[in-house]
Amino acid sequence: MQENNHNHHPSHHNSKLLPKRIILVRHGESEGNLDTSAYSTTPDLKICLTEQGRAQARRAGSHLRDLISNHGSCPDWRVYFYVSPYERTRSTLREIGKSFSKKRVIGVREECRIREQDFGNFQVEERMKVIKETREKFGRFFYRFPEGESAADVFDRVSSFLESLWRDIDLNRFHNNPSQDLNLIIISHGLASRVFLMKWFKWTVEQFERLNNLGNCEIRVMELGNGGEYSLAINHTDEELQEWGLSPEMIKDQKWRIDANKADWYDHCSWYLNSFFDPESDSDEDVKEVDIETNDDTKIIGLDTDC
């Protein structure tokens, strides 16, 4: 498991301050989803929702309220929203917000780092078709759009956002009463949501490439498990996780996180280490020594210190 900057895992935090859920929501259907030619005349950030998109957002709001309140049986809960500055995400928030009374919403923040991947300025439809075909050949994560971003670039800014998120939690900037369930709802875009999950769960680039995009107003619910880890498997079925592109090992990891202690991650996820190394030896005595000069698996010859 690679080191990452949000490795101050939940066991290092006051569990009473940890959000009960962190929920990712993609925006509703936009004019650009309906007709990609819209991007050739309208800046991406100004693309609006369709009527269908607004209806999707209202349904998502109702679903989120039922989920968070456990269909009304949980009285003590609050929500805090992060939203991308794009018109379609802010409109999605406005419609979702109709399902929540003012006393339930403890705050909202517009967050530029969770905006859409930058594809360049105005997008010429035929040119973008060729560019996206090239991306599929090159690889979706590292391919950088001319005058735009790669998914790797989005990963970097989302990682920065995650650091800010943890600071908000650490310092209780939400001013949430510990007796109330806190739910963070992040309204963003398909790619930004996928790289958020990639960063959080330490998925590899290869695993990211397997992931399918979220549908309009589709949600991903990360819920706090019994051992202080967040898991997608508490609110989502194996079939859903599989449809999203998670491998059997990734699904197994999500199930493990429901009751897991973070300190046991290495022991549990041997498959993760094995994706980077050949099968490891059990003891130092089993490790082969390599003759550097002859490339024989015998003994190490001293290095030339004159270079």
Disulfide bonds with the S-S distance in Angstrom:
none
